[in-house]
Amino acid sequence: MSAQGKSPARLKSPVSGVLCDRYVCANDKGLSRELTETYLGKKAAANEVFTSSNVDLTEFTFANGIFCDVKERLCREDRYYGANGQRSGAISKKYTKLLFGE
């Protein structure tokens, strides 16, 4: 019997330039209902994030805490700001490259 530890949700890259967690998928333009439906199914594509009019689909945090900003073309370890008003999360080279190819 194995103990179930709480490990962070893993991100998948089903094709180049696409990242998905268990809830949504995104590309270099932001969260995508079409990609979410393709890779996660219709139920996932009905996610409230796609139906709400006041959600910015170009800045998003995946279930594992990785935050990506399409305008910056960067993914970071978290979405928080420092005292100087700038994003404080360390840049994730791995996820930035997977999503933006940079």
Gaussian input, Z-matrix of N, CA and C with variables (Angstrom, degrees):
# hf/3-21g

backbone

0 1
 N
 C     1     B1
 C     2     B2     1     A1
 N     3     B3     2     A2     1     D1
 C     4     B4     3     A3     2     D2
 C     5     B5     4     A4     3     D3
 N     6     B6     5     A5     4     D4
 C     7     B7     6     A6     5     D5
 C     8     B8     7     A7     6     D6
 N     9     B9     8     A8     7     D7
 C    10    B10     9     A9     8     D8
 C    11    B11    10    A10     9     D9
 N    12    B12    11    A11    10    D10
 C    13    B13    12    A12    11    D11
 C    14    B14    13    A13    12    D12
 N    15    B15    14    A14    13    D13
 C    16    B16    15    A15    14    D14
 C    17    B17    16    A16    15    D15
 N    18    B18    17    A17    16    D16
 C    19    B19    18    A18    17    D17
 C    20    B20    19    A19    18    D18
 N    21    B21    20    A20    19    D19
 C    22    B22    21    A21    20    D20
 C    23    B23    22    A22    21    D21
 N    24    B24    23    A23    22    D22
 C    25    B25    24    A24    23    D23
 C    26    B26    25    A25    24    D24
 N    27    B27    26    A26    25    D25
 C    28    B28    27    A27    26    D26
 C    29    B29    28    A28    27    D27
 N    30    B30    29    A29    28    D28
 C    31    B31    30    A30    29    D29
 C    32    B32    31    A31    30    D30
 N    33    B33    32    A32    31    D31
 C    34    B34    33    A33    32    D32
 C    35    B35    34    A34    33    D33
 N    36    B36    35    A35    34    D34
 C    37    B37    36    A36    35    D35
 C    38    B38    37    A37    36    D36
 N    39    B39    38    A38    37    D37
 C    40    B40    39    A39    38    D38
 C    41    B41    40    A40    39    D39
 N    42    B42    41    A41    40    D40
 C    43    B43    42    A42    41    D41
 C    44    B44    43    A43    42    D42
 N    45    B45    44    A44    43    D43
 C    46    B46    45    A45    44    D44
 C    47    B47    46    A46    45    D45
 N    48    B48    47    A47    46    D46
 C    49    B49    48    A48    47    D47
 C    50    B50    49    A49    48    D48
 N    51    B51    50    A50    49    D49
 C    52    B52    51    A51    50    D50
 C    53    B53    52    A52    51    D51
 N    54    B54    53    A53    52    D52
 C    55    B55    54    A54    53    D53
 C    56    B56    55    A55    54    D54
 N    57    B57    56    A56    55    D55
 C    58    B58    57    A57    56    D56
 C    59    B59    58    A58    57    D57
 N    60    B60    59    A59    58    D58
 C    61    B61    60    A60    59    D59
 C    62    B62    61    A61    60    D60
 N    63    B63    62    A62    61    D61
 C    64    B64    63    A63    62    D62
 C    65    B65    64    A64    63    D63
 N    66    B66    65    A65    64    D64
 C    67    B67    66    A66    65    D65
 C    68    B68    67    A67    66    D66
 N    69    B69    68    A68    67    D67
 C    70    B70    69    A69    68    D68
 C    71    B71    70    A70    69    D69
 N    72    B72    71    A71    70    D70
 C    73    B73    72    A72    71    D71
 C    74    B74    73    A73    72    D72
 N    75    B75    74    A74    73    D73
 C    76    B76    75    A75    74    D74
 C    77    B77    76    A76    75    D75
 N    78    B78    77    A77    76    D76
 C    79    B79    78    A78    77    D77
 C    80    B80    79    A79    78    D78
 N    81    B81    80    A80    79    D79
 C    82    B82    81    A81    80    D80
 C    83    B83    82    A82    81    D81
 N    84    B84    83    A83    82    D82
 C    85    B85    84    A84    83    D83
 C    86    B86    85    A85    84    D84
 N    87    B87    86    A86    85    D85
 C    88    B88    87    A87    86    D86
 C    89    B89    88    A88    87    D87
 N    90    B90    89    A89    88    D88
 C    91    B91    90    A90    89    D89
 C    92    B92    91    A91    90    D90
 N    93    B93    92    A92    91    D91
 C    94    B94    93    A93    92    D92
 C    95    B95    94    A94    93    D93
 N    96    B96    95    A95    94    D94
 C    97    B97    96    A96    95    D95
 C    98    B98    97    A97    96    D96
 N    99    B99    98    A98    97    D97
 C   100   B100    99    A99    98    D98
 C   101   B101   100   A100    99    D99
 N   102   B102   101   A101   100   D100
 C   103   B103   102   A102   101   D101
 C   104   B104   103   A103   102   D102
 N   105   B105   104   A104   103   D103
 C   106   B106   105   A105   104   D104
 C   107   B107   106   A106   105   D105
 N   108   B108   107   A107   106   D106
 C   109   B109   108   A108   107   D107
 C   110   B110   109   A109   108   D108
 N   111   B111   110   A110   109   D109
 C   112   B112   111   A111   110   D110
 C   113   B113   112   A112   111   D111
 N   114   B114   113   A113   112   D112
 C   115   B115   114   A114   113   D113
 C   116   B116   115   A115   114   D114
 N   117   B117   116   A116   115   D115
 C   118   B118   117   A117   116   D116
 C   119   B119   118   A118   117   D117
 N   120   B120   119   A119   118   D118
 C   121   B121   120   A120   119   D119
 C   122   B122   121   A121   120   D120
 N   123   B123   122   A122   121   D121
 C   124   B124   123   A123   122   D122
 C   125   B125   124   A124   123   D123
 N   126   B126   125   A125   124   D124
 C   127   B127   126   A126   125   D125
 C   128   B128   127   A127   126   D126
 N   129   B129   128   A128   127   D127
 C   130   B130   129   A129   128   D128
 C   131   B131   130   A130   129   D129
 N   132   B132   131   A131   130   D130
 C   133   B133   132   A132   131   D131
 C   134   B134   133   A133   132   D132
 N   135   B135   134   A134   133   D133
 C   136   B136   135   A135   134   D134
 C   137   B137   136   A136   135   D135
 N   138   B138   137   A137   136   D136
 C   139   B139   138   A138   137   D137
 C   140   B140   139   A139   138   D138
 N   141   B141   140   A140   139   D139
 C   142   B142   141   A141   140   D140
 C   143   B143   142   A142   141   D141
 N   144   B144   143   A143   142   D142
 C   145   B145   144   A144   143   D143
 C   146   B146   145   A145   144   D144
 N   147   B147   146   A146   145   D145
 C   148   B148   147   A147   146   D146
 C   149   B149   148   A148   147   D147
 N   150   B150   149   A149   148   D148
 C   151   B151   150   A150   149   D149
 C   152   B152   151   A151   150   D150
 N   153   B153   152   A152   151   D151
 C   154   B154   153   A153   152   D152
 C   155   B155   154   A154   153   D153
 N   156   B156   155   A155   154   D154
 C   157   B157   156   A156   155   D155
 C   158   B158   157   A157   156   D156
 N   159   B159   158   A158   157   D157
 C   160   B160   159   A159   158   D158
 C   161   B161   160   A160   159   D159
 N   162   B162   161   A161   160   D160
 C   163   B163   162   A162   161   D161
 C   164   B164   163   A163   162   D162
 N   165   B165   164   A164   163   D163
 C   166   B166   165   A165   164   D164
 C   167   B167   166   A166   165   D165
 N   168   B168   167   A167   166   D166
 C   169   B169   168   A168   167   D167
 C   170   B170   169   A169   168   D168
 N   171   B171   170   A170   169   D169
 C   172   B172   171   A171   170   D170
 C   173   B173   172   A172   171   D171
 N   174   B174   173   A173   172   D172
 C   175   B175   174   A174   173   D173
 C   176   B176   175   A175   174   D174
 N   177   B177   176   A176   175   D175
 C   178   B178   177   A177   176   D176
 C   179   B179   178   A178   177   D177
 N   180   B180   179   A179   178   D178
 C   181   B181   180   A180   179   D179
 C   182   B182   181   A181   180   D180
 N   183   B183   182   A182   181   D181
 C   184   B184   183   A183   182   D182
 C   185   B185   184   A184   183   D183
 N   186   B186   185   A185   184   D184
 C   187   B187   186   A186   185   D185
 C   188   B188   187   A187   186   D186
 N   189   B189   188   A188   187   D187
 C   190   B190   189   A189   188   D188
 C   191   B191   190   A190   189   D189
 N   192   B192   191   A191   190   D190
 C   193   B193   192   A192   191   D191
 C   194   B194   193   A193   192   D192
 N   195   B195   194   A194   193   D193
 C   196   B196   195   A195   194   D194
 C   197   B197   196   A196   195   D195
 N   198   B198   197   A197   196   D196
 C   199   B199   198   A198   197   D197
 C   200   B200   199   A199   198   D198
 N   201   B201   200   A200   199   D199
 C   202   B202   201   A201   200   D200
 C   203   B203   202   A202   201   D201
 N   204   B204   203   A203   202   D202
 C   205   B205   204   A204   203   D203
 C   206   B206   205   A205   204   D204
 N   207   B207   206   A206   205   D205
 C   208   B208   207   A207   206   D206
 C   209   B209   208   A208   207   D207
 N   210   B210   209   A209   208   D208
 C   211   B211   210   A210   209   D209
 C   212   B212   211   A211   210   D210
 N   213   B213   212   A212   211   D211
 C   214   B214   213   A213   212   D212
 C   215   B215   214   A214   213   D213
 N   216   B216   215   A215   214   D214
 C   217   B217   216   A216   215   D215
 C   218   B218   217   A217   216   D216
 N   219   B219   218   A218   217   D217
 C   220   B220   219   A219   218   D218
 C   221   B221   220   A220   219   D219
 N   222   B222   221   A221   220   D220
 C   223   B223   222   A222   221   D221
 C   224   B224   223   A223   222   D222
 N   225   B225   224   A224   223   D223
 C   226   B226   225   A225   224   D224
 C   227   B227   226   A226   225   D225
 N   228   B228   227   A227   226   D226
 C   229   B229   228   A228   227   D227
 C   230   B230   229   A229   228   D228
 N   231   B231   230   A230   229   D229
 C   232   B232   231   A231   230   D230
 C   233   B233   232   A232   231   D231
 N   234   B234   233   A233   232   D232
 C   235   B235   234   A234   233   D233
 C   236   B236   235   A235   234   D234
 N   237   B237   236   A236   235   D235
 C   238   B238   237   A237   236   D236
 C   239   B239   238   A238   237   D237
 N   240   B240   239   A239   238   D238
 C   241   B241   240   A240   239   D239
 C   242   B242   241   A241   240   D240
 N   243   B243   242   A242   241   D241
 C   244   B244   243   A243   242   D242
 C   245   B245   244   A244   243   D243
 N   246   B246   245   A245   244   D244
 C   247   B247   246   A246   245   D245
 C   248   B248   247   A247   246   D246
 N   249   B249   248   A248   247   D247
 C   250   B250   249   A249   248   D248
 C   251   B251   250   A250   249   D249
 N   252   B252   251   A251   250   D250
 C   253   B253   252   A252   251   D251
 C   254   B254   253   A253   252   D252
 N   255   B255   254   A254   253   D253
 C   256   B256   255   A255   254   D254
 C   257   B257   256   A256   255   D255
 N   258   B258   257   A257   256   D256
 C   259   B259   258   A258   257   D257
 C   260   B260   259   A259   258   D258
 N   261   B261   260   A260   259   D259
 C   262   B262   261   A261   260   D260
 C   263   B263   262   A262   261   D261
 N   264   B264   263   A263   262   D262
 C   265   B265   264   A264   263   D263
 C   266   B266   265   A265   264   D264
 N   267   B267   266   A266   265   D265
 C   268   B268   267   A267   266   D266
 C   269   B269   268   A268   267   D267
 N   270   B270   269   A269   268   D268
 C   271   B271   270   A270   269   D269
 C   272   B272   271   A271   270   D270
 N   273   B273   272   A272   271   D271
 C   274   B274   273   A273   272   D272
 C   275   B275   274   A274   273   D273
 N   276   B276   275   A275   274   D274
 C   277   B277   276   A276   275   D275
 C   278   B278   277   A277   276   D276
 N   279   B279   278   A278   277   D277
 C   280   B280   279   A279   278   D278
 C   281   B281   280   A280   279   D279
 N   282   B282   281   A281   280   D280
 C   283   B283   282   A282   281   D281
 C   284   B284   283   A283   282   D282
 N   285   B285   284   A284   283   D283
 C   286   B286   285   A285   284   D284
 C   287   B287   286   A286   285   D285
 N   288   B288   287   A287   286   D286
 C   289   B289   288   A288   287   D287
 C   290   B290   289   A289   288   D288
 N   291   B291   290   A290   289   D289
 C   292   B292   291   A291   290   D290
 C   293   B293   292   A292   291   D291
 N   294   B294   293   A293   292   D292
 C   295   B295   294   A294   293   D293
 C   296   B296   295   A295   294   D294
 N   297   B297   296   A296   295   D295
 C   298   B298   297   A297   296   D296
 C   299   B299   298   A298   297   D297
 N   300   B300   299   A299   298   D298
 C   301   B301   300   A300   299   D299
 C   302   B302   301   A301   300   D300
 N   303   B303   302   A302   301   D301
 C   304   B304   303   A303   302   D302
 C   305   B305   304   A304   303   D303

   B1=1.4569
   B2=1.5263
   B3=1.3054
   B4=1.4620
   B5=1.5226
   B6=1.2978
   B7=1.4670
   B8=1.5182
   B9=1.2888
   B10=1.4625
   B11=1.5244
   B12=1.3067
   B13=1.4549
   B14=1.5141
   B15=1.2961
   B16=1.4674
   B17=1.5183
   B18=1.3134
   B19=1.4552
   B20=1.5209
   B21=1.3174
   B22=1.4647
   B23=1.5249
   B24=1.3050
   B25=1.4624
   B26=1.5209
   B27=1.3094
   B28=1.4565
   B29=1.5173
   B30=1.3082
   B31=1.4582
   B32=1.5183
   B33=1.3256
   B34=1.4636
   B35=1.5177
   B36=1.3147
   B37=1.4566
   B38=1.5277
   B39=1.3575
   B40=1.4641
   B41=1.5286
   B42=1.3237
   B43=1.4649
   B44=1.5216
   B45=1.3013
   B46=1.4579
   B47=1.5279
   B48=1.3420
   B49=1.4582
   B50=1.5145
   B51=1.3366
   B52=1.4693
   B53=1.5218
   B54=1.3389
   B55=1.4611
   B56=1.5164
   B57=1.3274
   B58=1.4644
   B59=1.5227
   B60=1.3362
   B61=1.4514
   B62=1.5240
   B63=1.3168
   B64=1.4675
   B65=1.5237
   B66=1.3401
   B67=1.4613
   B68=1.5261
   B69=1.3256
   B70=1.4696
   B71=1.5267
   B72=1.3366
   B73=1.4687
   B74=1.5290
   B75=1.3268
   B76=1.4621
   B77=1.5206
   B78=1.3396
   B79=1.4615
   B80=1.5224
   B81=1.3265
   B82=1.4661
   B83=1.5265
   B84=1.3232
   B85=1.4671
   B86=1.5301
   B87=1.3384
   B88=1.4573
   B89=1.5147
   B90=1.3387
   B91=1.4590
   B92=1.5180
   B93=1.3228
   B94=1.4572
   B95=1.5248
   B96=1.3317
   B97=1.4606
   B98=1.5373
   B99=1.3333
   B100=1.4609
   B101=1.5332
   B102=1.3316
   B103=1.4659
   B104=1.5228
   B105=1.3284
   B106=1.4622
   B107=1.5225
   B108=1.3292
   B109=1.4682
   B110=1.5273
   B111=1.3243
   B112=1.4642
   B113=1.5221
   B114=1.3267
   B115=1.4615
   B116=1.5197
   B117=1.3388
   B118=1.4671
   B119=1.5219
   B120=1.3396
   B121=1.4571
   B122=1.5204
   B123=1.3314
   B124=1.4686
   B125=1.5232
   B126=1.3239
   B127=1.4657
   B128=1.5340
   B129=1.3128
   B130=1.4675
   B131=1.5256
   B132=1.3388
   B133=1.4674
   B134=1.5228
   B135=1.3394
   B136=1.4623
   B137=1.5308
   B138=1.3197
   B139=1.4609
   B140=1.5291
   B141=1.3031
   B142=1.4702
   B143=1.5308
   B144=1.3186
   B145=1.4663
   B146=1.5299
   B147=1.3277
   B148=1.4610
   B149=1.5216
   B150=1.3252
   B151=1.4666
   B152=1.5183
   B153=1.3119
   B154=1.4614
   B155=1.5269
   B156=1.3216
   B157=1.4665
   B158=1.5259
   B159=1.3292
   B160=1.4647
   B161=1.5300
   B162=1.3153
   B163=1.4586
   B164=1.5281
   B165=1.3274
   B166=1.4639
   B167=1.5276
   B168=1.3128
   B169=1.4619
   B170=1.5241
   B171=1.3448
   B172=1.4643
   B173=1.5279
   B174=1.3292
   B175=1.4625
   B176=1.5173
   B177=1.3206
   B178=1.4602
   B179=1.5181
   B180=1.3352
   B181=1.4519
   B182=1.5194
   B183=1.3139
   B184=1.4593
   B185=1.5270
   B186=1.3182
   B187=1.4648
   B188=1.5297
   B189=1.3202
   B190=1.4658
   B191=1.5282
   B192=1.3424
   B193=1.4600
   B194=1.5154
   B195=1.3195
   B196=1.4693
   B197=1.5265
   B198=1.3322
   B199=1.4637
   B200=1.5271
   B201=1.3260
   B202=1.4689
   B203=1.5196
   B204=1.3165
   B205=1.4595
   B206=1.5290
   B207=1.3289
   B208=1.4635
   B209=1.5263
   B210=1.3307
   B211=1.4708
   B212=1.5287
   B213=1.3305
   B214=1.4674
   B215=1.5278
   B216=1.3403
   B217=1.4633
   B218=1.5231
   B219=1.3443
   B220=1.4611
   B221=1.5197
   B222=1.3233
   B223=1.4593
   B224=1.5220
   B225=1.3224
   B226=1.4621
   B227=1.5256
   B228=1.3222
   B229=1.4625
   B230=1.5305
   B231=1.3310
   B232=1.4661
   B233=1.5182
   B234=1.3375
   B235=1.4642
   B236=1.5265
   B237=1.3089
   B238=1.4551
   B239=1.5259
   B240=1.3272
   B241=1.4643
   B242=1.5179
   B243=1.3219
   B244=1.4486
   B245=1.5188
   B246=1.3313
   B247=1.4620
   B248=1.5240
   B249=1.3257
   B250=1.4648
   B251=1.5317
   B252=1.3422
   B253=1.4594
   B254=1.5175
   B255=1.3238
   B256=1.4654
   B257=1.5282
   B258=1.3150
   B259=1.4689
   B260=1.5266
   B261=1.3262
   B262=1.4593
   B263=1.5239
   B264=1.3188
   B265=1.4631
   B266=1.5143
   B267=1.3170
   B268=1.4620
   B269=1.5267
   B270=1.3060
   B271=1.4661
   B272=1.5269
   B273=1.3138
   B274=1.4615
   B275=1.5269
   B276=1.3240
   B277=1.4690
   B278=1.5184
   B279=1.3312
   B280=1.4644
   B281=1.5289
   B282=1.3307
   B283=1.4629
   B284=1.5255
   B285=1.3333
   B286=1.4648
   B287=1.5269
   B288=1.3235
   B289=1.4698
   B290=1.5272
   B291=1.3334
   B292=1.4658
   B293=1.5247
   B294=1.3338
   B295=1.4593
   B296=1.5271
   B297=1.3163
   B298=1.4678
   B299=1.5303
   B300=1.3185
   B301=1.4578
   B302=1.5109
   B303=1.3210
   B304=1.4746
   B305=1.5115
   A1=108.67
   A2=116.45
   A3=119.50
   A4=110.44
   A5=115.10
   A6=120.02
   A7=108.86
   A8=116.42
   A9=121.08
   A10=109.04
   A11=116.95
   A12=120.98
   A13=109.63
   A14=116.02
   A15=119.64
   A16=108.51
   A17=115.43
   A18=119.13
   A19=108.22
   A20=116.86
   A21=118.67
   A22=110.63
   A23=115.52
   A24=120.37
   A25=108.44
   A26=116.02
   A27=119.98
   A28=110.24
   A29=115.23
   A30=120.76
   A31=108.50
   A32=115.26
   A33=121.26
   A34=108.17
   A35=115.33
   A36=121.37
   A37=106.93
   A38=116.63
   A39=119.92
   A40=113.58
   A41=116.86
   A42=122.72
   A43=107.65
   A44=116.76
   A45=121.37
   A46=111.02
   A47=116.03
   A48=120.85
   A49=115.01
   A50=118.04
   A51=121.82
   A52=108.98
   A53=116.06
   A54=122.26
   A55=108.59
   A56=116.70
   A57=122.01
   A58=109.79
   A59=116.18
   A60=120.07
   A61=105.19
   A62=119.02
   A63=118.06
   A64=112.71
   A65=118.21
   A66=121.61
   A67=114.62
   A68=117.40
   A69=121.80
   A70=111.06
   A71=114.59
   A72=121.62
   A73=108.38
   A74=115.27
   A75=120.86
   A76=109.63
   A77=114.13
   A78=120.99
   A79=107.31
   A80=117.72
   A81=120.19
   A82=113.40
   A83=117.83
   A84=121.74
   A85=111.95
   A86=117.15
   A87=121.30
   A88=112.25
   A89=115.32
   A90=120.21
   A91=108.83
   A92=116.66
   A93=121.18
   A94=111.53
   A95=115.54
   A96=120.24
   A97=109.75
   A98=116.89
   A99=120.92
   A100=111.47
   A101=116.76
   A102=119.65
   A103=110.89
   A104=116.66
   A105=120.41
   A106=109.99
   A107=117.00
   A108=120.07
   A109=111.10
   A110=116.92
   A111=120.99
   A112=111.87
   A113=117.33
   A114=120.75
   A115=114.76
   A116=118.23
   A117=120.47
   A118=113.63
   A119=118.07
   A120=121.10
   A121=114.15
   A122=114.46
   A123=121.44
   A124=112.73
   A125=116.95
   A126=119.85
   A127=110.35
   A128=116.84
   A129=120.89
   A130=110.72
   A131=116.97
   A132=120.93
   A133=112.10
   A134=117.61
   A135=121.59
   A136=111.08
   A137=117.14
   A138=123.65
   A139=110.74
   A140=115.43
   A141=122.91
   A142=112.57
   A143=117.40
   A144=120.15
   A145=111.22
   A146=117.53
   A147=120.53
   A148=113.11
   A149=117.55
   A150=120.16
   A151=112.74
   A152=117.74
   A153=121.50
   A154=109.53
   A155=116.15
   A156=119.86
   A157=113.11
   A158=117.62
   A159=118.92
   A160=112.69
   A161=116.99
   A162=121.11
   A163=109.06
   A164=115.62
   A165=121.12
   A166=108.06
   A167=116.94
   A168=121.46
   A169=112.90
   A170=117.16
   A171=120.28
   A172=112.86
   A173=117.82
   A174=123.30
   A175=106.29
   A176=117.55
   A177=119.28
   A178=110.95
   A179=115.00
   A180=122.82
   A181=108.32
   A182=116.36
   A183=121.01
   A184=109.95
   A185=116.58
   A186=122.56
   A187=112.58
   A188=118.39
   A189=120.59
   A190=112.77
   A191=117.46
   A192=121.21
   A193=114.49
   A194=118.46
   A195=121.10
   A196=108.40
   A197=115.71
   A198=122.89
   A199=108.47
   A200=116.98
   A201=120.69
   A202=110.33
   A203=115.76
   A204=123.00
   A205=107.78
   A206=115.80
   A207=121.67
   A208=111.00
   A209=116.98
   A210=120.00
   A211=110.87
   A212=116.75
   A213=121.31
   A214=111.91
   A215=116.41
   A216=123.39
   A217=110.50
   A218=114.35
   A219=121.80
   A220=110.39
   A221=115.18
   A222=121.58
   A223=106.78
   A224=115.50
   A225=121.38
   A226=110.26
   A227=115.38
   A228=121.25
   A229=112.18
   A230=117.54
   A231=120.79
   A232=109.20
   A233=116.68
   A234=121.29
   A235=113.68
   A236=117.74
   A237=120.67
   A238=113.58
   A239=114.09
   A240=122.32
   A241=109.65
   A242=116.17
   A243=121.97
   A244=110.19
   A245=116.83
   A246=122.36
   A247=111.74
   A248=117.29
   A249=121.43
   A250=112.99
   A251=116.96
   A252=120.40
   A253=114.16
   A254=116.63
   A255=121.68
   A256=109.24
   A257=116.40
   A258=119.57
   A259=108.84
   A260=115.45
   A261=119.97
   A262=113.51
   A263=118.46
   A264=120.87
   A265=111.88
   A266=115.37
   A267=120.27
   A268=109.22
   A269=116.80
   A270=121.38
   A271=109.26
   A272=115.68
   A273=121.78
   A274=108.29
   A275=115.69
   A276=119.83
   A277=110.55
   A278=116.72
   A279=121.56
   A280=110.97
   A281=117.35
   A282=120.08
   A283=112.33
   A284=117.77
   A285=120.12
   A286=109.35
   A287=116.72
   A288=120.57
   A289=111.02
   A290=117.54
   A291=120.41
   A292=111.79
   A293=117.09
   A294=120.20
   A295=112.59
   A296=116.69
   A297=120.66
   A298=113.60
   A299=117.48
   A300=120.57
   A301=113.05
   A302=116.96
   A303=120.78
   A304=110.96
   D1=125.48
   D2=-178.41
   D3=-100.62
   D4=146.97
   D5=177.88
   D6=-80.55
   D7=136.70
   D8=178.53
   D9=-91.32
   D10=100.34
   D11=176.03
   D12=-83.62
   D13=158.00
   D14=177.89
   D15=-86.86
   D16=95.75
   D17=176.90
   D18=-96.62
   D19=150.72
   D20=-179.66
   D21=-62.26
   D22=147.02
   D23=177.63
   D24=-61.57
   D25=138.13
   D26=-178.49
   D27=-88.99
   D28=145.50
   D29=174.16
   D30=-95.21
   D31=142.51
   D32=177.40
   D33=-114.19
   D34=148.98
   D35=173.39
   D36=-121.34
   D37=87.88
   D38=-175.07
   D39=-64.46
   D40=-30.45
   D41=174.17
   D42=-145.05
   D43=163.38
   D44=-179.88
   D45=-56.28
   D46=131.78
   D47=176.84
   D48=84.14
   D49=7.99
   D50=178.95
   D51=-127.64
   D52=132.88
   D53=173.64
   D54=-122.39
   D55=138.94
   D56=177.97
   D57=-134.00
   D58=141.80
   D59=163.70
   D60=-105.49
   D61=-158.28
   D62=-178.01
   D63=-81.94
   D64=-4.71
   D65=-176.37
   D66=-112.59
   D67=-39.20
   D68=-173.55
   D69=-143.81
   D70=162.51
   D71=172.69
   D72=-124.72
   D73=152.01
   D74=-179.44
   D75=-140.43
   D76=157.88
   D77=170.90
   D78=-129.91
   D79=-164.89
   D80=-175.49
   D81=-72.48
   D82=-0.71
   D83=175.35
   D84=-102.93
   D85=-9.97
   D86=178.89
   D87=126.50
   D88=-167.81
   D89=177.44
   D90=-63.16
   D91=140.22
   D92=-174.22
   D93=-129.82
   D94=120.59
   D95=176.29
   D96=-63.87
   D97=-41.66
   D98=-177.60
   D99=-63.08
   D100=-46.68
   D101=178.90
   D102=-66.54
   D103=-37.89
   D104=177.93
   D105=-60.82
   D106=-44.79
   D107=178.78
   D108=-64.72
   D109=-41.81
   D110=-179.23
   D111=-61.12
   D112=-46.48
   D113=-172.34
   D114=-98.06
   D115=-21.59
   D116=-176.89
   D117=-120.56
   D118=-12.49
   D119=176.53
   D120=103.37
   D121=168.37
   D122=-176.48
   D123=-63.26
   D124=-37.09
   D125=-178.84
   D126=-62.16
   D127=-43.40
   D128=178.67
   D129=-65.33
   D130=-36.47
   D131=-178.77
   D132=-69.78
   D133=-15.32
   D134=177.15
   D135=-84.35
   D136=6.71
   D137=179.90
   D138=-51.46
   D139=138.40
   D140=-179.22
   D141=-54.66
   D142=-29.21
   D143=-179.13
   D144=-59.73
   D145=-29.55
   D146=-178.92
   D147=-87.03
   D148=-16.47
   D149=-177.39
   D150=-102.61
   D151=-14.71
   D152=179.44
   D153=-82.17
   D154=135.30
   D155=-176.50
   D156=-82.41
   D157=-13.64
   D158=-175.62
   D159=-107.64
   D160=28.55
   D161=178.63
   D162=-107.51
   D163=128.72
   D164=176.66
   D165=-84.82
   D166=108.66
   D167=-176.93
   D168=-79.42
   D169=1.13
   D170=-179.20
   D171=-99.32
   D172=-4.03
   D173=173.64
   D174=-130.80
   D175=122.56
   D176=-173.56
   D177=-153.18
   D178=153.52
   D179=177.51
   D180=-118.53
   D181=123.77
   D182=177.24
   D183=-75.36
   D184=167.11
   D185=-177.42
   D186=-59.28
   D187=-24.55
   D188=179.63
   D189=-88.51
   D190=4.78
   D191=177.46
   D192=94.58
   D193=-9.68
   D194=178.17
   D195=-68.03
   D196=127.13
   D197=-178.89
   D198=-108.08
   D199=131.14
   D200=178.04
   D201=-123.55
   D202=142.08
   D203=-179.82
   D204=-127.77
   D205=113.95
   D206=-177.58
   D207=-64.03
   D208=-37.38
   D209=-178.81
   D210=-65.15
   D211=-39.96
   D212=177.06
   D213=-79.91
   D214=-20.07
   D215=-173.53
   D216=56.20
   D217=45.76
   D218=-179.79
   D219=-139.27
   D220=150.15
   D221=167.36
   D222=-116.37
   D223=141.27
   D224=-177.31
   D225=-124.95
   D226=164.58
   D227=-179.84
   D228=-68.59
   D229=-24.06
   D230=175.69
   D231=-155.66
   D232=175.82
   D233=-173.13
   D234=-104.87
   D235=10.17
   D236=-170.91
   D237=-83.23
   D238=161.33
   D239=178.47
   D240=-107.32
   D241=149.94
   D242=174.29
   D243=-88.15
   D244=178.86
   D245=-179.43
   D246=-62.06
   D247=-23.58
   D248=-178.75
   D249=-84.38
   D250=1.63
   D251=179.14
   D252=83.90
   D253=0.14
   D254=177.99
   D255=-96.73
   D256=153.78
   D257=176.92
   D258=-60.24
   D259=136.09
   D260=-174.71
   D261=-105.04
   D262=-12.63
   D263=-178.17
   D264=-66.10
   D265=138.82
   D266=177.44
   D267=-63.49
   D268=140.44
   D269=179.30
   D270=-68.65
   D271=131.48
   D272=176.19
   D273=-93.37
   D274=101.56
   D275=-179.81
   D276=-62.45
   D277=-37.93
   D278=-178.24
   D279=-59.53
   D280=-54.02
   D281=-175.41
   D282=-76.68
   D283=-30.15
   D284=174.45
   D285=-61.56
   D286=-43.97
   D287=179.96
   D288=-66.81
   D289=-42.05
   D290=-179.64
   D291=-63.49
   D292=-39.45
   D293=-175.73
   D294=-85.94
   D295=-44.37
   D296=-173.20
   D297=-106.32
   D298=-9.70
   D299=-179.92
   D300=70.34
   D301=22.17
   D302=-176.96
   D303=-116.73

